[in-house]
């Protein structure tokens, strides 16, 4: 093959490439002329909104649980306060009764009613002390239950 043969071949390739480029240009023009179908574009913010919404819901649930815990703690404190107020009142009564009993014994006057009142005041003081102790133990147990339940969920099983 001579120089003319290679030249003719190169010209043929050049023409084929030119025709191919022309077809590509025509196809591109036709695509530009046809309107794109109405396909809604994906909203890039939607996944972030969904994550934030889920996070807000989780935080609201946690907040509600903490508020319930706070309300329960306030109720326990109110119970303990009531038990302690009762204990203080009974102890004051007991103190007065014991003072009266001492005065009567110092004067060597034995009054069975005074002894009976002193014993009754002592029983009331012990009962009030018991209520205060129960309220305190209940508060401690209520605080321990979530910790024990939390350990159970992590135990191998």
Secondary structure, DSSP 8 states (H G I E B T S, - for coil): --HHHHHHHHHHHHHHHHHHHHHHHHHHHHHHHS---------TTHHHHHHHHHHHHHHHHHHHHHHHHHHHHHHHHHHHHHHHHHHHHHHHHHHHHHHHHHHHHHTT---HHHHHHHHHHHHHHHHHHHHHHHHHHHHHHHHHHHHHHHHHHHS--
